[in-house]
């Protein structure tokens, strides 16, 4: 179905693997489009409650963008590249109603780190190395990196990472809040799946509302508290609220459906 992406359904978990090992899973135009389609399909699938995103092999999650595709771009083309990429993949993932867990197995550089940062939860292997090296090429991160990195680690650390174009190790990424967990490489997928299993115990509609509410805090011109009130109210009209409250009163586990 795809040339650069592998998709596997494991119960309610949809596992999407970027599969360009010879290029260290670098993102090219085709891969970005395929990822968009794969994530959109999974998000719309009532049988999927969590998406796990990872890279093939044990060396690289995504080592960056495929530079040869845009090395001769002009100003307008560069702006279009960033805008289209943000809209079709990176912001699209962030706003997905299905939680996306990035299982970062090795290098997450440039667009790779941006892909991890737009995911809702990040789990990294101990051999992971993360950075935004774009200024060493004469450009800046263009897929939301300057914004999301600052949100996650603060302005000072974001400035340092972007200005120096350096990489940080997984343990430092954990200390700074860039990732949620660091585990050994052979435990990476089991850890991501264990987090997914905990998520799947809960209401899919409520989680989608939570995603919209949390994201509202970072959108200019939108009052996050107002969105929270609105989403909270909407929950009362869902089958999941009826099931959850009934199960609580009946002292049993709820049986939610996405």
Protein Blocks (a to p, Z undefined) as FASTA:
>chain_A
ZZkbccddehjaccdddddfknoopacfklmmmmmmmmmmmmmpmkbcbdcdddedjkbf
becdcfklmmmccfklmmmmmmmmmmmmmmmmmmpcbdcddddehjaehjlmmmmmmpmb
dcddfkbccddfklmnopacfehpmmmmmmmnojklmmmmmmnopacdfklmmmnopamb
dcdfklmmmmmmmmmmmmmmpcfklmmmmmmmmmmmmpghiafklmmmmmmmmmmmpfkl
mmmmmmmmnopacdddZZ
